[in-house]
């Protein structure tokens, strides 16, 4: 059964503290990907105390049109650190990527996961993607299942959360709905958690403030907004309080 996360629904997952021995990155390696990111693999890790969150996704997560520093994965990491709970975010997202289409570095979501999830990952977030519009979206559910299986193989203790694409307008594009439904179906089959930004109305009504001039990618304020959304997802999975802004 899918673990549907919405609002306070995170309580359904329970709270589990990260095990000691979780890995984090050394300061030299502890960076998010650039706007046209190179892949982040598992090389270069050093075993220290902390938690590891892996982000699989597209240009909504790379800082495209803003900067790496302003990207929501980087802000999420900083907010947890300021709250006294060190978290490393391994940002494997690529511009243009999706479940079915490869990104700028040639990897689909599944390939990002296989190349970037370390054995002691605590949480893996898979976010998107509208980039699959125009493809045979009926294949997405099987890709979700494959990603879930790959994460279980690479990091048996990791919690996987699939987050569907967001719609900025209340009149939702049927193509986005079809992608969302396939992700939900795959998550249900895999017994994985699923978050539905369309149902939760992420960004809807705030497009002018939260989306940049290109009409598609988050503004600086939009990345702050997304970091707060993902903090409410990640914190209960790590057994900690949501960081205070």
Secondary structure, DSSP 8 states (H G I E B T S, - for coil): --EEE-GGGGGGG------TT--EE-TTT-----TT-----STTEE--SSEEEEEE--TTTTTTTS-TTTSHHHHHHHHHHHTT--EEEEE---TT--SSS--TTS--HHHHHHHH--TT--EEEEE--GGGTTS-GGGHHHHHHHHHHHHHHH-TT-EEEEE----SSSS--HHHHHHHHHHHHHHHHHT-EEE-HHHHTSSTT-HHHHB-TTSSSB-HHHHHHHHHHHHHHHHHHHTS-----
